[in-house]
Amino acid sequence: MPFSPPYGIVAGIQEMELAATSWGTMDENRSNRIASLDGLRGIACLSVLLLHIGMMIRPLGADSPYGLIPGTASVLIFFVLSGVVLSIAPLARLRAGAHDDWLGYYPRRVVRLGIPAAAAIALGIIAGFVAWRMGQMSRSAMAVEFSSGARRAVHDILMQFDLLFNVSDDTVNLFGGAISRVDSPVWSMSWELWFSLTLPLAIACIGRIRRDGPAVLGALAAIFLSSWSGYFPLRLCLMFWIGTLLARRWERLRALRLPRALEVISLIAAALLIELPQLVATGPLGAAALSTAMSAACAACVALAMTDGLLHRALSCKPILMLGALSYSLYLTHAITIGAIEALLPRIGIASPLMLSGIALAASLGVATAFWRLIERPSIRLSHVVGRATHPSRGGVDVI
């Protein structure tokens, strides 16, 4: 059955098409190549949504291979995409000998990322409290120890809003402890924020690289070391830097038109490499090699979306762009929505996993649309106002 977009999306389609490019730069936003990257972000977000529906509701039974839905790879694609779209304009200005308005960039970027993330965390805390009162044992219900008194609860609540130091890889934190978040997808926002804050360093380093080959091999070697040792920050941060490396070749990639057969074969190969870690059981070295190959495949998907080919055109169609426009709001709110559906509907007699999954999918899109209108869209506008107020006299990086 074809998906019928919520009324709010249809009514605001032109505005949302513009918003879909709000992750890029002001100059490059007018290029439909950027649109294809936003489309890829939308598809990656849909993949994460379907994975969480599968894992939380299990519509096809407990033994179905939900892990084959590429959720981890989708987040890595998010990171590469951010590296690309945040770096294109600064790298171009670096080559031209111009200066960037970093003083204006920082407040814009923090407002753009921070307000929606904080709103989603607040929503998750409320949902977690309700779930705790209902006796639920979900992650969101247990992330804040409401039963341990006000002091402990306030500590845990403040920890939820800490995106700089409460970091994890969605499984464990830096010290090997279990992740504890009321809104589990927010873990990746820590790395988005860290890269955003260190973007000038990435531009300064990668903008001066003379040969891409050794840089790519060095990055992949470091990702292998990170995967083998379990020190995940190195791998996650390098995915953004690989995106910056791709941004260096933006003009060359956007003009590249691969033979159709080669593009299809490349996409199939990338998909297989992404799935291999879920299909093949190996020791630590083999697992690290497969993880590195998956990381390379994620970067390859982004590179293919940047070229002038089938994938670019497919990702630039209106339905995919609408999904891309909603992707940040959908990513931030979908786990809360699915958790609410899973907890509440069986109490009123709706217990079929397939029915719950369909309702969760539609409700996630509806909640994301409302969140986009009420929270994300105003935050985009505010970020521009803050940026102009902070440094009105200069042009430069506008990567929100």
C-alpha positions as CSV (number, residue, x, y, z in Angstrom):
1,M,0.0,0.0,0.0
2,P,1.6,3.3,-1.0
3,F,2.5,5.8,1.8
4,S,0.2,8.8,1.9
5,P,2.1,11.7,3.5
6,P,0.5,13.5,6.5
7,Y,-1.4,16.6,5.7
8,G,1.2,18.8,7.4
9,I,3.8,17.6,4.9
10,V,1.6,18.1,1.9
11,A,0.6,21.6,3.0
12,G,4.1,22.7,3.5
13,I,5.9,20.8,0.7
14,Q,7.6,23.8,-0.8
15,E,8.9,25.0,2.5
16,M,10.1,21.5,3.4
17,E,11.9,21.1,0.2
18,L,13.9,24.2,1.1
19,A,14.4,22.9,4.6
20,A,15.7,19.6,3.3
21,T,18.9,21.5,2.2
22,S,19.3,23.2,5.6
23,W,22.1,20.7,6.4
24,G,24.2,22.1,3.6
25,T,25.8,25.4,2.7
26,M,24.0,28.4,1.3
27,D,25.7,28.4,-2.0
28,E,25.7,24.7,-2.6
29,N,22.1,24.3,-1.4
30,R,20.9,25.3,-4.8
31,S,22.5,22.3,-6.4
32,N,20.4,19.2,-6.7
33,R,23.5,17.2,-5.8
34,I,23.0,18.4,-2.3
35,A,19.4,17.4,-2.6
36,S,20.5,13.8,-3.3
37,L,22.6,13.8,-0.1
38,D,19.5,14.9,1.8
39,G,17.6,12.1,0.2
40,L,20.2,9.7,1.3
41,R,19.9,11.0,4.8
42,G,16.2,10.4,4.6
43,I,16.6,6.8,3.5
44,A,19.2,6.2,6.2
45,C,16.8,7.6,8.8
46,L,14.0,5.4,7.5
47,S,16.4,2.4,7.9
48,V,17.0,3.3,11.5
49,L,13.2,3.7,12.1
50,L,12.5,0.3,10.6
51,L,15.3,-1.3,12.6
52,H,13.8,0.0,15.9
53,I,10.3,-1.0,15.0
54,G,11.6,-4.5,14.3
55,M,13.7,-4.7,17.5
56,M,11.0,-3.2,19.8
57,I,7.8,-4.6,18.4
58,R,9.1,-7.7,16.4
59,P,6.3,-7.8,13.8
60,L,7.7,-10.9,12.1
61,G,8.4,-12.9,15.3
62,A,11.2,-12.9,17.8
63,D,13.6,-14.9,15.6
64,S,13.5,-12.8,12.5
65,P,16.8,-11.3,11.4
66,Y,16.0,-7.6,12.2
67,G,19.8,-7.0,12.6
68,L,20.1,-7.2,8.8
69,I,18.4,-3.8,8.7
70,P,21.5,-1.5,8.4
71,G,20.9,0.7,11.4
72,T,24.6,1.1,12.4
73,A,25.6,1.7,8.8
74,S,22.9,4.3,8.5
75,V,24.3,6.3,11.4
76,L,27.8,6.0,9.9
77,I,26.3,7.4,6.6
78,F,24.9,10.3,8.7
79,F,28.4,11.0,9.9
80,V,29.9,10.9,6.4
81,L,27.1,13.1,5.1
82,S,27.7,15.7,7.8
83,G,31.4,15.7,7.0
84,V,30.6,16.4,3.3
85,V,28.0,19.1,3.6
86,L,29.7,21.0,6.4
87,S,33.0,21.0,4.6
88,I,32.2,21.9,0.9
89,A,32.0,25.7,1.4
90,P,34.9,26.1,3.8
91,L,37.2,24.0,1.6
92,A,36.2,26.1,-1.4
93,R,37.0,29.3,0.5
94,L,40.3,27.8,1.7
95,R,41.3,27.1,-1.9
96,A,40.3,30.7,-2.9
97,G,42.4,32.2,0.0
98,A,39.2,33.6,1.7
99,H,38.4,33.5,5.4
100,D,35.5,31.8,7.0
101,D,33.1,33.4,9.6
102,W,33.7,30.9,12.3
103,L,32.5,33.3,15.0
104,G,29.1,33.3,13.3
105,Y,29.2,29.6,12.5
106,Y,29.5,28.3,16.0
107,P,26.4,29.8,17.5
108,R,24.4,29.0,14.4
109,R,25.4,25.4,14.5
110,V,24.9,24.9,18.2
111,V,21.4,26.4,18.0
112,R,20.6,24.3,14.9
113,L,21.6,21.0,16.5
114,G,21.1,21.8,20.2
115,I,17.5,23.1,20.4
116,P,15.8,20.1,18.6
117,A,18.1,17.6,20.5
118,A,17.2,19.3,23.9
119,A,13.5,19.3,23.1
120,A,13.7,15.6,22.1
121,I,15.5,14.7,25.4
122,A,12.9,16.6,27.4
123,L,10.2,14.7,25.6
124,G,12.1,11.5,26.4
125,I,12.3,12.3,30.1
126,I,8.6,12.9,30.3
127,A,7.9,9.6,28.4
128,G,10.4,7.8,30.6
129,F,8.7,9.1,33.8
130,V,5.3,8.0,32.5
131,A,6.7,4.6,31.6
132,W,8.3,4.3,35.0
133,R,5.0,5.1,36.7
134,M,3.4,2.4,34.5
135,G,5.9,-0.2,35.7
136,Q,7.7,-0.5,32.4
137,M,11.3,-1.8,32.3
138,S,12.4,-0.2,29.0
139,R,15.6,1.7,28.6
140,S,13.9,5.1,28.7
141,A,12.0,4.1,31.9
142,M,15.2,3.1,33.7
143,A,17.6,5.8,32.4
144,V,16.5,8.2,35.1
145,E,16.3,6.7,38.6
146,F,13.1,8.4,39.7
147,S,12.8,6.0,42.6
148,S,16.1,7.0,44.2
149,G,15.0,10.4,45.3
150,A,15.1,13.9,43.9
151,R,18.9,14.4,44.1
152,R,19.6,11.3,42.0
153,A,16.8,12.0,39.6
154,V,18.1,15.5,38.9
155,H,21.6,14.2,38.4
156,D,20.3,11.7,35.8
157,I,18.2,14.3,34.1
158,L,21.1,16.6,33.7
159,M,23.2,13.8,32.4
160,Q,20.6,13.3,29.6
161,F,21.3,16.8,28.4
162,D,25.1,16.3,28.4
163,L,26.0,15.8,24.7
164,L,29.7,16.7,25.1
165,F,30.9,14.2,27.7
166,N,28.1,11.6,28.1
167,V,29.3,9.9,24.9
168,S,28.8,6.3,23.7
169,D,28.6,4.1,20.7
170,D,24.9,3.3,21.3
171,T,26.0,0.2,23.4
172,V,28.6,1.3,26.0
173,N,30.2,4.5,27.2
174,L,33.9,5.3,27.2
175,F,34.4,3.2,30.3
176,G,32.5,0.2,29.2
177,G,29.4,0.9,31.1
178,A,25.9,0.4,29.6
179,I,24.4,3.4,27.8
180,S,21.7,5.1,29.7
181,R,19.6,7.5,27.6
182,V,15.9,8.3,27.7
183,D,16.0,8.8,23.9
184,S,18.6,6.3,22.6
185,P,19.2,7.8,19.2
186,V,20.6,11.0,20.8
187,W,23.9,9.2,21.4
188,S,25.0,10.0,17.9
189,M,24.3,13.7,18.4
190,S,27.4,13.9,20.7
191,W,29.6,13.0,17.8
192,E,27.7,15.4,15.5
193,L,28.3,18.2,18.0
194,W,32.0,17.3,18.5
195,F,32.7,17.3,14.8
196,S,30.8,20.6,14.4
197,L,32.9,22.2,17.1
198,T,36.2,20.8,15.6
199,L,35.3,21.6,11.9
200,P,38.0,24.3,11.6
201,L,40.6,21.7,12.6
202,A,39.3,19.2,10.0
203,I,39.3,21.9,7.3
204,A,42.8,23.0,8.2
205,C,44.2,19.5,8.1
206,I,42.4,17.9,5.2
207,G,42.4,21.1,3.1
208,R,46.2,20.8,3.0
209,I,46.5,17.2,2.1
210,R,48.3,16.7,-1.3
211,R,47.3,13.1,-2.0
212,D,44.0,11.5,-1.1
213,G,45.2,7.9,-1.4
214,P,47.5,7.8,1.6
215,A,45.0,9.8,3.7
216,V,42.2,7.3,2.9
217,L,44.4,4.3,3.7
218,G,45.5,5.9,6.9
219,A,41.9,6.6,7.9
220,L,40.9,3.0,7.2
221,A,43.9,1.7,9.1
222,A,42.9,3.8,12.1
223,I,39.3,2.6,11.8
224,F,40.6,-1.0,11.8
225,L,42.7,-0.3,15.0
226,S,39.7,1.4,16.6
227,S,37.4,-1.6,15.8
228,W,39.9,-4.1,17.0
229,S,40.7,-2.4,20.2
230,G,37.2,-1.3,21.1
231,Y,38.1,2.4,21.3
232,F,35.1,3.6,19.3
233,P,35.7,7.4,19.4
234,L,38.4,7.1,16.8
235,R,36.3,5.2,14.3
236,L,33.2,7.5,14.8
237,C,35.2,10.7,14.4
238,L,37.1,9.5,11.4
239,M,33.8,8.9,9.5
240,F,33.2,12.7,9.6
241,W,36.8,13.3,8.4
242,I,36.2,10.8,5.5
243,G,33.2,13.0,4.6
244,T,35.5,16.0,4.5
245,L,37.9,14.1,2.2
246,L,35.0,13.5,-0.1
247,A,34.1,17.1,0.0
248,R,37.5,17.9,-1.4
249,R,36.5,16.1,-4.6
250,W,33.0,17.6,-4.7
251,E,33.4,19.2,-8.1
252,R,35.0,16.1,-9.6
253,L,32.4,13.7,-8.1
254,R,29.4,15.8,-9.1
255,A,30.6,15.7,-12.8
256,L,31.3,12.0,-12.7
257,R,28.9,9.8,-14.6
258,L,29.6,6.1,-14.1
259,P,28.4,3.5,-16.6
260,R,25.1,2.3,-15.3
261,A,26.2,-1.3,-14.9
262,L,29.2,-0.2,-12.9
263,E,27.1,2.0,-10.6
264,V,24.7,-0.9,-9.9
265,I,27.5,-3.3,-9.3
266,S,29.1,-0.8,-6.9
267,L,25.8,-0.3,-5.0
268,I,25.4,-4.1,-4.7
269,A,29.0,-4.5,-3.5
270,A,28.5,-1.7,-0.9
271,A,25.3,-3.3,0.4
272,L,27.0,-6.7,0.7
273,L,29.9,-5.2,2.7
274,I,27.5,-3.4,4.9
275,E,25.6,-6.7,5.7
276,L,28.7,-8.9,6.1
277,P,29.3,-8.1,9.8
278,Q,25.8,-9.4,10.5
279,L,26.2,-12.5,8.4
280,V,29.8,-13.7,9.2
281,A,31.0,-14.7,12.7
282,T,34.8,-14.2,13.1
283,G,37.4,-13.5,15.7
284,P,38.5,-10.0,16.8
285,L,40.7,-9.4,13.8
286,G,38.1,-10.6,11.4
287,A,35.4,-8.6,13.0
288,A,37.6,-5.5,12.9
289,A,38.3,-6.1,9.2
290,L,34.6,-6.5,8.4
291,S,33.8,-3.4,10.5
292,T,36.4,-1.4,8.5
293,A,35.0,-2.7,5.2
294,M,31.5,-1.7,6.3
295,S,32.8,1.8,7.1
296,A,34.4,2.1,3.7
297,A,31.1,0.9,2.1
298,C,29.2,3.6,3.9
299,A,31.5,6.2,2.5
300,A,31.2,4.7,-0.9
301,C,27.4,5.0,-0.7
302,V,27.8,8.8,-0.1
303,A,30.3,9.1,-2.9
304,L,27.9,7.4,-5.3
305,A,25.1,9.7,-4.3
306,M,27.4,12.6,-5.1
307,T,27.9,11.5,-8.7
308,D,25.6,12.1,-11.6
309,G,23.9,8.8,-11.9
310,L,20.9,6.6,-11.1
311,L,21.3,6.9,-7.3
312,H,21.5,10.6,-7.5
313,R,18.3,10.9,-9.5
314,A,16.5,8.4,-7.3
315,L,17.4,10.3,-4.1
316,S,16.4,13.6,-5.6
317,C,12.8,12.8,-6.2
318,K,10.2,14.7,-4.1
319,P,9.0,11.9,-1.7
320,I,12.6,11.1,-0.8
321,L,13.4,14.8,-0.3
322,M,10.4,15.2,1.9
323,L,11.7,12.3,4.0
324,G,15.1,14.0,4.1
325,A,13.5,17.2,5.3
326,L,11.9,15.3,8.2
327,S,15.0,13.2,8.9
328,Y,16.4,15.1,11.9
329,S,13.0,15.3,13.6
330,L,12.2,11.7,12.7
331,Y,15.6,10.5,14.0
332,L,15.2,12.4,17.3
333,T,11.6,11.3,18.1
334,H,10.9,7.9,16.6
335,A,12.2,5.8,19.4
336,I,10.0,7.7,21.9
337,T,7.0,7.3,19.6
338,I,7.6,3.5,19.1
339,G,8.0,3.0,22.8
340,A,4.7,4.8,23.5
341,I,2.9,2.7,20.9
342,E,4.4,-0.5,22.3
343,A,3.4,0.4,25.9
344,L,0.0,1.9,25.5
345,L,-1.9,0.2,22.7
346,P,-1.8,-3.4,24.1
347,R,-3.6,-1.9,27.1
348,I,-6.6,-1.0,24.9
349,G,-6.7,-4.3,23.1
350,I,-4.4,-3.6,20.1
351,A,-1.7,-6.3,20.4
352,S,-1.1,-7.6,16.9
353,P,2.7,-7.0,16.2
354,L,1.9,-6.2,12.6
355,M,-0.8,-3.7,13.4
356,L,1.4,-2.1,16.1
357,S,4.2,-1.8,13.6
358,G,2.0,-0.1,11.0
359,I,0.7,2.3,13.6
360,A,4.2,3.0,14.9
361,L,5.4,3.8,11.4
362,A,2.6,6.2,10.7
363,A,2.7,7.7,14.2
364,S,6.5,8.2,13.9
365,L,6.1,10.2,10.7
366,G,3.2,12.2,12.2
367,V,5.1,13.1,15.4
368,A,8.2,14.0,13.4
369,T,6.1,16.3,11.2
370,A,4.7,18.0,14.3
371,F,8.2,18.2,15.9
372,W,9.6,19.7,12.7
373,R,6.9,22.4,12.6
374,L,7.0,23.2,16.3
375,I,10.6,22.8,17.2
376,E,13.0,22.2,14.3
377,R,11.8,24.8,11.8
378,P,11.8,27.6,14.5
379,S,15.3,26.5,15.5
380,I,16.5,26.9,11.9
381,R,15.2,30.4,11.8
382,L,16.6,31.2,15.3
383,S,20.0,29.9,14.3
384,H,20.2,32.4,11.4
385,V,19.1,35.2,13.7
386,V,21.7,34.3,16.3
387,G,24.4,34.0,13.6
388,R,23.7,37.4,12.2
389,A,23.5,38.9,15.6
390,T,26.8,37.4,16.6
391,H,28.8,38.4,13.6
392,P,26.7,40.4,11.2
393,S,29.5,42.0,9.2
394,R,31.0,38.9,7.7
395,G,30.0,36.3,5.2
396,G,31.3,32.8,5.5
397,V,30.4,29.4,6.7
398,D,26.6,28.9,6.8
399,V,26.3,25.2,7.4
400,I,23.0,24.9,9.1
